[in-house]
Amino acid sequence: PGVCMAHRKRKESFYTSLFGKLTIDPSWNARTRPTLIVAQLVFDNHLILSDVRNLVEKELLTYYRFSSALTYNRSKPILNDVEFKLLDKVDMSYHVTAAGEGERWSQCQINNFISKLYTENMDHSRPLWRFFVINHMADGRHMLLAVIDHSIGDGVTMVEVLLGMVEEDRNDMSHAAGSMKPNDNMSSSKQKFSASSTLISGAIFLDGCIRGIISTLLPSDPPNLLKLPNHRNPGTQRCMATTGHIPLQEVKDLKAKFPGTTINDIFATLLTMCVRKYLEEHGDSIVRSGRTIRAAFAINTRSKE
């Protein structure tokens, strides 16, 4: 909680420092775009903006990082030059706003809106998160779109925080929660990671670092539509796309047909097929050349269960 931590000096983690520098260090920020966690919480009931503001203020501002601005001190050593500073007041009228008013946004319009957010820097004098209330979408539902900078936390933790915020059976839930019950059966049960799972995650991270270093020694990929012309000058445009809902049970049923495979294997295969189909539809010659290109996919590093 922010109040308890306000009077002592905090040393931020390596994770926070790295993503913080990507966000706020001018020399890094000029070459990257914001690293954001975007969550789309969809509801059956109409969302009242004032109720949402009250709920977010009550549930999230108790967390130090949601009540703090990220600061940069160029006089300190690298990765020690980024830290959170607790603010006296957080302006909820800035952090929780309505979007798409008077329109019935389709999922495509929402995707375009999210893509635009990746090209805009947040106000660094404020906490690096925002919520957008989108009522009356094209399918008749309503959405709370949460946008959180990665320096505040990792994706899994932030999703747990958000689901905890709208959980129906919390004893201290405000009136707003009643109108904010998600229409999907979502749970915010806390994950208890054992020491062994932490070691496994660390080993996977280390393996990724080693593979990343080794990849710089390998021949570069052949030119293709998805490859940057110059990796030393990355583009700043990002686009985002979503798929329809894929029931987990269907993925598990498919997995069962291929003994020894994991859910990660299934999704990696599907993503590979999507990339190939995209290149085929755009007539990229790499598809017919028989040559290989490399891509990075996010995977789940938790247990197979």
Summary of the structure (lengths in Angstrom):
residues: 305
radius of gyration: 21.3
end to end distance: 32.4
largest distance: 62.3
contacts: 745
relative contact order: 0.13
helix: 40%
strand: 12%
